[in-house]
Amino acid sequence: MGSSVRVKEAVVVTPSAPTPPCILNLSAVDSQLFLRFTIEYLLVYTPCPELNQASTASRVKAALAQALVPYYPLAGRVRPKPDGFSLEVVCRAQGAVFIEAVSDNVAVSNFERAPRYVTEWRKLLSLQVADVFKGAPPLVVQLTWLKDGAAALGVGFNHCVCDGIGSAEFLNSFAGLAAGKRGFTSEFKPKPVWDRHLLDPQPVNRALNPCHHRIIKAASHPEFSKVPDVSGFVTRFANERLAPTSITFHKKHLIELKKLAVSTSRPSTSLSAYTSFEVLSAHVWRSWARALNLPPNQTLKILFSVNVRDRVRPSLPGGYYGNAFVLGCAQCSARELEEKGLWHAAELVKRAKERVEEEHVRRVVELVSGEGRACPDSVGVLIVSQWSRLGLERVDFGMGKPVHVGPVCSDRYCLFLPAGRSGDGDDEQGESVKVMVAVPTSAVDNYEMLVKSPYL
C-alpha cells in the first residue's frame, strides 16, 4: 500500500514584492532535450514535539513568497522560443505552488529502508508536472505532516531553469528565511545570478568556416554516440518492473574500495589516485552490469554530471543557478568491465572527468544547440547523479537538518545521496554516501549481493 496523503491546502504563492516583468532566455545547456523534466527532492525531518504545525506551514509559505523575489524566474513559466530549439522564461510573477498535506500511514521510520516500489512516496509531492511547457509552475513545494509528527518536504524544480547546485542554493536560502536565520533578499548569499548567455554557443562566421558544425560533430563525444543494443537492453528496462535499492557506504567502506582499486592497478599507484566518487561509481557500475548478466559484447556507458562553473574561462559567477554541467562518459564492453576489475573501471571514470576542460565544454554547447541538438542515448547506460555534494543535508526550515535526503520516486537513474554520520566516529565530514537505484526485478538480488561484496 502506498502513502495515504490528504491535501489540506494547495495555493499559488507569488513573490512578496514587485519583480521585473520580462522574458529571459535560457541557455543552450538549459534547453537540452534530456533536461526537460522535473527534479524532485524529498527531505524528511524528525518529530519535534514543541513545533506548531500551523505556524510552521505559514512561515514556510511566507518564506517562499520572499525567496521568489530574488529568484523571480522560478515564479515565471517556461516556454519554447519561436526557433523551436531554445527555451525562455516568461516572468510575470505567475507564482509557484505550495501544498500542505497530512499522512496517516507514513512515519520517519519508513525512510530507513528503500521504498518497496518506485512510486511508494509519490503522494509526498502530489502535483506531478509531466509536461514542463504547458503552463506548469517551475517550482512546487509540498509540506506533509507525517503520522508521528515528523515532516516531509517534497520539492519539484523544472530542470531547464536550474541544476542541482542552483536548486540546493535556492533551498538553503529559502529555508534560512523560514527558520529566521537570515533577513530579506539583500542578504542572500550567494546572490542569484541569471547570465544564461555565458553558456550559449560562441559566434562563428559561417561564411569563413562553413564546415564548423560538422567538424564539431566529428569530435569524440561518446555521451552522444549510439551503440548497438545487442542485449534487448531498452526493452528490458521498459517492460520489466524495477525494484528500488538503497545501500549506504560509510567512510571506511570508501577507503576499502580505494585500497582494492589501488591493489589491482599499476604498482606505483597511491591511495590518493582515485577519489571516493571515482571508486564508488566504478564499483556500482560493475555491480549493476554484472547483475544484469549482459552479453560480453554489449557496450556499456556510465554518464555522470561534471560541474563546469570553474572549468570555463572566465569562471561562471557565484550564484549562477542555471544548468552548469556537462556529462562525463566512460564506456567499455560488458566483458571488459567484468574481467578488468575495479581499478580499470575507476580509471575510465577518472579519465572521463579529466577530459572535461574548457574546449570540451564549448564543443558540448555547440552540439546540444540548434538543429543538431545532440542528446544522450539510453542503450547500455547507467546515469549517476551526485546529490551528496549539493548541500541538501543542510537545508533547515527551523525543524533541524533532514534525516533523509532522496528522490520522491526511485528510478533507473542512480543517485549518490548524503547519509550523515556512520555512528562509529569516523564520519565527521559527513562522508557517508547512500546509493539509490532501481534495477530490473530479475537482477535485484544479484545486484545487492555484488554491491555489498566488492571482492566478488
C-alpha positions in Angstrom: 0.0 0.0 0.0 1.3 3.4 -0.9 1.4 6.5 1.3 -2.1 7.9 2.2 -2.0 11.6 2.0 -4.7 14.2 2.4 -4.1 17.7 1.0 -5.1 20.5 3.4 -4.2 23.4 1.2 -2.9 24.0 -2.3 -2.2 27.6 -3.3 -0.3 29.6 -5.8 2.4 31.7 -4.0 3.5 34.9 -5.8 6.6 37.0 -4.9 6.1 39.1 -1.8 7.5 42.2 -3.6 7.3 43.5 -7.1 9.6 41.8 -9.6 10.7 42.8 -13.2 8.1 41.8 -15.9 10.3 40.4 -18.6 11.2 37.4 -20.9 14.5 35.7 -20.0 16.4 33.5 -22.4 17.6 30.1 -21.1 21.0 28.9 -22.3 21.8 26.2 -24.8 22.7 24.0 -21.9 19.4 24.7 -20.1 17.5 24.0 -23.3 18.8 20.4 -23.9 16.2 17.8 -24.7 17.2 15.5 -21.9 16.7 18.2 -19.2 13.0 18.8 -19.9 11.7 17.2 -16.8 11.3 18.0 -13.1 14.0 17.4 -10.4 12.1 16.1 -7.4 13.7 16.2 -3.9 12.3 14.6 -0.7 13.7 15.9 2.6 12.4 14.3 5.9 12.7 15.8 9.3 12.3 14.1 12.7 9.4 14.8 15.0 9.7 18.0 17.1 7.0 18.0 19.9 7.2 21.7 20.6 6.7 22.6 16.9 3.5 24.3 16.0 2.5 22.8 12.6 0.1 25.7 11.6 2.7 28.4 12.3 5.5 26.4 10.7 3.4 26.0 7.5 2.7 29.7 7.5 6.3 30.5 7.9 7.4 28.2 5.1 4.7 29.7 2.8 5.7 33.3 3.7 9.4 32.4 3.2 8.6 31.0 -0.3 7.0 34.3 -1.3 10.1 36.2 -0.1 12.5 33.8 -1.8 10.7 34.3 -5.1 11.7 37.9 -5.2 15.4 37.5 -6.0 14.6 34.1 -7.6 11.7 35.6 -9.6 12.2 33.3 -12.7 11.0 30.4 -10.5 7.7 32.2 -10.4 7.5 32.5 -14.2 6.6 30.0 -16.9 8.9 28.2 -19.3 8.1 28.0 -23.0 9.8 27.2 -26.3 11.1 30.1 -28.4 9.9 30.6 -31.9 13.0 28.9 -33.3 11.7 25.6 -32.0 15.0 24.7 -30.3 15.7 27.0 -27.4 13.7 28.0 -24.4 12.7 31.1 -22.5 11.0 32.1 -19.2 8.1 34.4 -19.2 8.3 36.4 -15.9 5.0 37.9 -14.9 5.0 36.9 -11.2 2.7 34.0 -12.0 3.8 32.2 -8.9 5.0 28.8 -7.5 2.7 26.2 -5.9 2.6 25.5 -2.2 0.8 22.4 -0.8 0.2 21.5 2.9 -0.8 17.9 3.5 -1.1 15.2 6.2 -0.4 11.5 6.1 -1.9 8.9 8.4 0.3 6.0 7.5 3.8 7.3 6.9 6.4 7.8 9.7 10.0 8.9 9.7 11.0 5.2 10.2 9.7 4.4 6.7 12.7 6.2 5.2 15.3 4.0 6.9 14.8 1.5 4.0 14.4 1.6 0.3 10.8 2.3 -1.0 9.0 -1.0 -1.6 8.2 0.1 -5.2 9.3 3.1 -7.3 6.3 5.3 -6.6 5.6 4.5 -3.0 6.3 8.1 -1.9 4.7 9.8 -5.0 2.0 11.5 -2.9 4.6 13.4 -0.9 4.8 15.6 -3.9 1.2 15.4 -5.1 1.5 17.8 -8.1 3.5 15.8 -10.6 4.5 18.0 -13.6 4.5 15.7 -16.6 5.0 18.4 -19.2 7.1 21.5 -18.2 5.8 23.6 -21.1 2.0 23.5 -20.6 1.8 26.5 -18.3 3.2 24.5 -15.3 4.9 26.3 -12.5 8.7 25.7 -12.4 8.6 25.2 -8.7 6.3 23.1 -6.5 6.7 22.8 -2.7 4.7 20.3 -0.5 5.0 20.2 3.3 3.5 16.9 4.6 3.0 16.2 8.3 3.6 12.5 9.0 1.7 10.4 11.5 4.4 10.5 14.1 4.8 14.3 14.0 7.7 14.2 11.5 7.6 16.3 8.4 8.4 15.6 4.8 9.2 18.4 2.3 8.8 17.5 -1.3 10.2 20.0 -3.9 9.9 19.9 -7.6 12.1 22.1 -9.9 11.9 22.5 -13.6 15.4 21.2 -14.6 15.5 23.6 -17.5 15.7 26.5 -15.1 18.3 25.3 -12.6 20.7 22.4 -11.9 21.4 20.6 -8.7 23.8 23.1 -7.3 21.5 26.0 -8.2 18.4 24.3 -6.7 20.3 23.5 -3.5 21.4 27.1 -3.1 17.8 28.2 -3.5 16.6 25.7 -1.0 19.1 26.7 1.6 18.2 30.4 1.2 14.5 29.6 1.3 15.0 27.5 4.4 17.0 30.2 6.1 14.2 32.7 5.6 11.7 30.2 7.1 13.9 29.5 10.1 14.6 33.2 10.7 18.3 32.7 10.2 18.6 35.4 7.6 17.0 38.7 6.7 15.3 39.6 3.5 16.7 39.3 0.0 19.7 41.7 0.3 21.4 39.1 2.5 21.1 36.2 0.0 24.5 34.5 -0.3 25.3 33.7 -3.0 23.2 36.4 -4.7 21.3 34.6 -7.5 22.7 35.4 -11.0 21.0 34.7 -14.3 23.6 35.5 -17.1 22.5 32.4 -19.1 24.2 33.8 -22.3 27.5 32.6 -20.7 26.7 29.0 -21.8 25.4 29.8 -25.3 27.4 28.9 -28.4 30.1 31.4 -29.3 29.6 33.3 -32.6 31.1 31.7 -35.6 31.5 33.2 -39.1 29.8 30.5 -41.2 30.9 32.2 -44.4 34.5 31.8 -43.4 34.1 28.3 -41.9 31.0 26.6 -43.4 32.1 23.2 -42.1 32.4 24.3 -38.5 29.3 22.5 -37.1 30.3 19.3 -39.0 33.8 19.5 -37.5 32.4 19.9 -34.0 30.1 16.9 -34.6 33.1 14.8 -35.6 34.8 15.3 -32.2 34.8 12.4 -29.8 31.8 12.7 -27.5 30.8 9.2 -26.6 28.0 10.5 -24.3 26.1 11.4 -27.5 27.0 8.4 -29.7 24.7 5.5 -30.3 25.7 1.9 -29.6 24.1 -1.3 -30.8 21.5 -2.8 -28.5 22.6 -6.5 -28.7 21.0 -7.4 -25.4 17.5 -6.1 -25.6 18.5 -3.5 -23.0 15.9 -0.9 -23.9 13.1 -3.4 -24.0 14.1 -4.9 -20.7 14.1 -1.6 -18.8 10.8 -0.6 -20.5 8.9 -3.8 -19.8 10.3 -5.3 -16.6 9.3 -4.0 -13.2 12.1 -2.1 -11.5 12.9 -2.7 -7.8 14.3 0.1 -5.7 17.5 -0.5 -3.8 19.3 1.6 -1.1 22.8 0.8 0.1 24.9 3.0 2.4 28.7 3.3 2.1 30.4 4.7 5.2 33.9 6.3 5.1 35.6 3.0 6.0 33.8 1.3 3.0 35.0 4.0 0.6 38.6 3.6 1.9 38.3 -0.1 1.4 37.2 0.4 -2.2 40.2 2.7 -2.8 42.5 0.1 -1.4 41.0 -2.5 -3.6 41.3 -0.4 -6.7 44.9 0.5 -5.9 45.9 -3.1 -5.1 44.9 -4.3 -8.6 46.3 -1.3 -10.6 49.8 -0.2 -11.5 52.4 -0.8 -8.8 53.2 2.9 -8.3 49.6 3.9 -7.8 48.9 5.6 -4.4 45.7 5.5 -2.3 45.0 9.1 -3.3 45.0 8.2 -7.1 41.2 7.8 -7.0 38.5 9.9 -5.4 35.6 8.5 -3.4 33.3 9.3 -6.4 35.6 7.5 -8.9 35.8 4.2 -6.9 32.2 4.2 -5.8 30.7 4.9 -9.2 33.1 2.3 -10.7 32.0 -0.3 -8.1 28.3 0.4 -8.6 28.7 0.4 -12.4 30.4 -3.0 -12.3 27.9 -4.5 -9.8 25.0 -3.2 -11.9 26.4 -4.5 -15.2 27.3 -7.9 -13.8 23.9 -8.3 -12.1 22.2 -7.6 -15.4 24.1 -10.6 -17.0 24.5 -8.8 -20.3 26.2 -10.3 -23.4 30.0 -9.8 -23.3 29.9 -7.6 -26.4 27.3 -5.2 -25.2 28.8 -1.7 -25.0 28.1 -0.1 -21.6 28.4 3.5 -20.5 28.3 5.4 -17.3 27.2 9.0 -17.5 27.7 11.5 -14.7 27.4 15.2 -14.4 30.6 17.4 -14.2 30.2 20.9 -12.7 31.8 23.3 -15.2 31.5 26.5 -13.2 35.3 26.6 -12.7 36.2 24.7 -15.9 35.4 27.6 -18.3 37.3 30.9 -18.6 36.3 33.2 -17.2 34.6 31.1 -14.4 30.9 31.4 -14.1 29.9 34.0 -11.4 29.0 32.8 -7.9 25.2 32.4 -7.6 24.8 31.2 -11.2 21.9 28.8 -10.7 21.4 27.6 -14.3 22.5 24.3 -15.6 26.3 24.4 -15.5 27.3 20.9 -16.1 28.2 18.5 -18.9 28.1 14.8 -18.9 31.2 12.8 -18.3 31.1 9.5 -20.1 33.2 6.3 -19.6 32.4 3.3 -21.8 33.7 -0.3 -22.4 32.3 -3.7 -23.2 30.5 -5.8 -20.6 33.3 -8.3 -20.8 36.0 -5.6 -20.2 34.0 -4.1 -17.3 33.8 -7.5 -15.5 37.2 -9.0 -16.3 39.5 -6.0 -15.8 38.3 -5.3 -12.3 37.6 -2.2 -10.2 40.8 -0.3 -10.9 40.1 -0.3 -14.6 36.5 1.0 -14.2 37.8 3.6 -11.8 40.5 4.6 -14.3 37.9 5.0 -17.0 35.7 7.3 -14.8 38.8 9.3 -13.8 39.8 9.8 -17.4 36.3 10.8 -18.4 36.3 13.5 -15.7 39.7 14.8 -16.8 38.5 15.2 -20.4 36.1 17.9 -19.3 38.1 21.1 -19.9 37.0 24.4 -21.4 37.3 23.3 -25.1 35.3 20.2 -24.3 32.6 22.3 -22.7 32.4 24.6 -25.6 32.1 21.7 -28.0 29.2 20.3 -26.0 27.4 23.7 -26.0 27.7 23.6 -29.8 26.5 20.0 -30.1 23.4 20.5 -28.0 22.2 23.7 -29.6 20.4 24.5 -32.8 19.2 21.9 -35.3 21.7 19.2 -34.3 20.6 19.0 -30.6 22.7 16.1 -29.6 21.1 14.0 -26.9 22.4 11.0 -24.9 21.3 7.6 -25.9 19.8 5.2 -23.4 21.3 1.9 -24.7 23.6 0.3 -22.1 23.6 3.4 -20.0 23.8 3.9 -16.2 23.3 7.6 -15.2 24.8 8.6 -11.9 23.9 11.9 -10.2 25.8 13.0 -7.2 23.4 14.7 -4.8 25.7 14.0 -1.9 27.8 17.2 -2.5 24.9 19.7 -3.1 24.4 20.8 0.5 20.8 19.3 0.7 21.7 17.8 4.1 22.0 21.3 5.5 18.5 22.5 4.5 16.9 23.6 7.8 13.5 25.2 7.8 13.6 25.5 11.6 12.9 21.8 12.1 16.6 20.8 12.3 18.6 19.2 9.5 16.9 16.4 7.4 17.5 12.8 8.5 16.7 11.6 5.0 17.5 13.2 1.6 16.5 11.5 -1.6 14.2 11.4 -4.6 10.4 11.4 -4.5 10.4 8.4 -6.8 13.1 5.8 -7.2 14.2 5.3 -10.8 16.8 3.7 -13.0 18.9 6.8 -12.5 21.5 6.1 -9.8 21.7 8.7 -7.0 24.5 9.3 -4.6 22.9 10.8 -1.5 24.1 12.3 1.7 23.7 9.8 4.5 25.1 11.6 7.5 27.4 10.0 10.0 28.0 6.3 10.4 27.7 6.3 14.1 31.2 4.9 14.7 33.0 8.2 14.9 34.7 8.1 11.5 32.5 10.4 9.6 32.9 13.9 11.0 32.8 15.3 7.4 29.6 13.6 6.5 31.4 11.3 4.0 28.8 8.5 4.2 27.0 8.1 0.8 23.7 6.3 0.2 23.4 4.8 -3.2 19.8 4.5 -4.5 18.9 3.0 -7.9 16.1 0.9 -9.2 17.1 -2.2 -11.2 15.1 -4.9 -13.0 13.5 -7.3 -10.6 15.3 -10.3 -12.1 18.6 -8.7 -11.3 18.0 -7.1 -7.9 19.2 -9.9 -5.7 22.5 -10.3 -7.6 23.0 -6.5 -7.7 22.6 -6.2 -3.9 24.9 -9.1 -3.3 27.6 -7.8 -5.6 27.4 -4.1 -4.5 27.8 -5.3 -0.9 30.7 -7.6 -1.7 33.4 -5.7 -3.6 35.8 -8.6 -3.6 33.5 -10.9 -5.6 
